[in-house]
Amino acid sequence: MGEKWAQAEILTSISEQLHSSADPVKAQGMSGYMRNQFEFLGIATPLRRNTVNNTLKRYSTPSEQEVVELARALHQLPQREFQHAGVDALIYHRKLIGPAFIGEPAEFFITHKSWWDSVDALNPLIRRLVQTHSECVPIMYQWITSENKWIVRSALTHQLTLKAQTDTERLAQLCSLRASDIEFFIAKAVGWALRDYSHTNPHWVFEYVDSLPELSALARREAMKVISRKASLQLPPP
């Protein structure tokens, strides 16, 4: 059954454990890699994730609201590891998270202290919810028109790794809506989404890219990386 859920206690425990494992030398390198936008403790992902998971194991099953509140509290701590710890907590208790998360809760994590690492870390949870709750699909069409590049990126990448389960009509529609966008993280996401699916159906991706002359050069290059290496397909260049 575990100890009774206690957010303040859990937050303190995770914070103290991560601070005790801090490595200032690694922290400097990690901060530099992220263009010095964030302060780091210098903790590798496996240790951070194990710390969060092992701490949560000690407590009784919380409500969805309690999980989200803990994740928000972690997210608001200054060091970068805590934004990821918040996502770790959400994913650990992913079976408790319902479709209502794809709305204000998800948008909070995507748009606060945003950079590609924290935004993309949330992708597995978004993918799971959209895949299992059809009412979340229209929100992806709302997100794709957002003025926030990280919201747009999340919409574009929400089907990553689905392989044959990918909804190609949705993939094409979302990518087409941002095909000419030259914002770096959006164009990369368009290309990433297409490249990921090209592992499953390279001919579909080739034909889609070939039919879209407005596709940005960056997105096109990213989309075609796998196809360009598959010489056995003997596909002509676009």
N, C-alpha and C positions, 0 to 999 in steps of 0.2 A: 504493500500500500504506500509506504514511504511517508516522509514527514509532510505535514500540512504545507500547502503552497504558501510561500511568504515572499512577495516580490522584493522587498527591501533587503531581506536576508540573502536571497539568491543573487541580487545585484551586487551586494557587498562581497559575497564569496567569490564570484567570478572576477570582479575588479581586483580584489586582493591577490588572487591566484595569478592573474595575468601580470600584474605589477611586479610580483615576486619573481617572475620569469623573464623580466625585461632584459634586453641586451642592447645597450646604447650604441655599440658599434654597428650591429645589424640594423638598428633603428635608423641610423644616419643614411645607410645605403638604401633602405626601403623608402625613406622619405625622398631621397634624390630621384629614385626611379619614378616616383609619382610627382615629379617636378616641384618638390618641396611645398606641395599644397596642404599636406597633412602631417601632423605629429604622429610618430609611431613609437611603440614599445620595443619593437624588434623581435616579434614572436612569429614563428613559422605557422602556417595554416594548420597542419596536423595537431600541433600542441594546443593551439587556440580552440580548435573544434572539439578535441577530446576534453579540454577543460570545461567547455560549455556543456557538452553532452553528459559527462560524468557528474557534473553538478546537478543538472536537471533530473538525472536518474534517481536522485535521493529524495525527490519530492513527489507528492501525489499528483495525479493528472489534473491540470488546470482547465479553466474554461478558455474558449477562443479569445475572449476579451483579455483575459489575464496574460496569455502568451503575447498578444500584440502589445499590451502595455509594457511588459518586460522588454520586448524588442525595441520599443520606442525609447525606453529609459537607457538601454545600452547604447542605442544609436546616438544619443545626445551627449555621451561622454566624449572627452576631447580626443583621445588617441584613436587612430584609424582602426586598430584591431577591434574596437568596440562596435563600430558600424557593422563589421563582419560578424561579430559575436551575436548581434541582434538578428541577423539573417540566419545564423546557425541555429538559434533558438526557434525561429519560425519553421525551419526545415525539420528540426528534430521533432516538433509537434505538428508536422504538416497535416496529419490526419484530422486534426482539430480545426484546421483553417477552412472556412467555407467560402462560397462564391462572393459574398459581400466584401471580402478582402480586396477583390479586384474593383477598386474604387478609391475612396479617400485613403484607406490604410496603405495600400500599395503605392499610391501616388506620393504619400508622405515619404516613404523610404527611397523612392526613385528620385525625388526632387530635392531632398535635403542632404547636404554634404556629398553632392553627386560627383562621381567620376566613374569611368568604365568598370572599375573593379567591383564597386559595391552594387552598381546597377545590374551588371551581368550576373552577379552572385544570386540575385533574386529570381533569375530566369527560371530555374527548375520549379519553383513554387508557382509562378505565374503560368507556366506551361501546363502543369498538372491541373490547375483550376480551370483553365480555358478548355483543356481536353476533356474534362469530366463534367463540366457545367456549361451547357450550350448558351445559357443566358449571359455568359461572360464574353462570348464572341463579338457582339455588337460594340463592346467597350474597346476592343482592339481597333475598330474602325473609327472610334472617337479619338483614341490615342494617336493614331497615325496623322491626324490633322492638328495635333497640339503644337504650340509654339515652343514647347520645351523639348530640346533635342533628346533628352534621356527618356522621356515618355515615348517619343517616336521610336527610339532605338528599341525599347522594350516591346513595342508592338511588332516591330519587324522581326525580332529574334525569338518570339514566343513559341515558335514551332521547331526550334533547333532540336536535333537528335530524334525526331519522330519518324524519320525514314519513310517507310511505305504508308504510315498513318498520316503523313503530312496532307493537309487540305491544300491541294495545288491551286485551286481557284482563289482561295484566300491569300495564299502566298503571292500569287501573281497580282492580285488587286492591291495588296498593301505595298508591294515593291513598286508597282506602276505609279502609285500616288506620290512616291518619293524618288522616282527614277532619276530625275534631273537635279536633285538636291546635291549641292557640292559641299555641304557642311561635313567635315571629316568623319565624325562619329556616326552620322546618319548614312553617308555613302558607304562606309565600311560595313555597317549593319545590313544594308541592302545586299552587298556582295557576299557577306558572311551567310546570310539566310539562303541565298541561291547556291553558294558553294557547298554548304552543308547538304542540301538536297541533291546536289550533283553526284554525291557518292551513291545515291539510290537510283536516280534517273538522269544520267548525264544528257541524254538526248532531249528530254523535256527542257532542261535548263539551257542547253545550247539553242534550241528553237525559240525559247522565250527571250533570251538575251539578243538573239539575232533579229527578233521582231520589234525590238525596242531601241530605235536609234537615239532617243533622248537620254538613254541611260548614261550616267556620268562615267568618265574614264576610270575613276577609282573603283566604282561599284562594278563596272564591267571587268576590270582586271581581277578583282577579288573573286567574282563569280566564276571566272573561267580558269582559275588556277588548277583545279583538279582535272578538268576536261583537257586542258593543254598538256597534261602529263599522261593522259590515256591515249597514247599513240595508236593502240590497237583499235580504237574506235574509228580512226581514219575520218574524223570530222574535219571539214574545211574550216579555216579561221573565219570569224565573223567579219 
